[in-house]
């Protein structure tokens, strides 16, 4: 059975998570949301907890502080969590759609070889959702998630007055990183540390298809679906 891997790239607030959910439903894929994995690991951490990678200790309390300031956590730790999950999903014979991973060149150099080995290069598809910085800031400062399953709810006329998640009924709250100052910091990190991955993917013989993210959710999804089938 052919197992598909889709990597959705894009600046904060570009709709990566929403599109990944739609693709997961369409192609029966596991939605691999790196931010969710990070938040669950940090939430379960106790004072003094650390993970040792390559002889170095990464204290989770320090990683949490970086995240709260809009800074990115240490790539070795992220890659460690991501690769462990990828291996588990491969054993379960599940395809994957990533939203927001890999973020750095370090992570990509750890994750991509593993994906090639487990899923095959021809089954890896990469989509870059593009949008202007001002659009990203506005979307990030308005979007919410639900407390139970962390469904991402984009801000629209229809969702503006919603207080509960339309999917599971839990309370809607703002994300921890919804502050404009934090968003600007993350946008800077995206430009400096994520966009260089495009050249790396090309060297690895992986094509990157670009999609205009400043459209409706439905229009973006249609364009992604078309790009995947070209």
Buried (B, 14 or more C-beta within 10 A) or exposed (E): EEBBBBBBBBBBBBBBBBBBBBBBEEBEBBBBBBBBBBBEBBEEBEEEBBBEEEEEEBBBEEBBEEBEEBBBBBBBBBBBBBBEBBEEBBEEEEBBBBBBBBBBBBBBBBBBEBBBEBBEEEBBBBBBBBBEBEBBBBBBBBBBBBEEEBBBBBBEEEBEEBEEBEEEEBEBBEBBBBBEEBBBBBBEBBEEBBEEBBEBBEEBEBEBBBBEBBBEBEEBBEBBBEBBEE
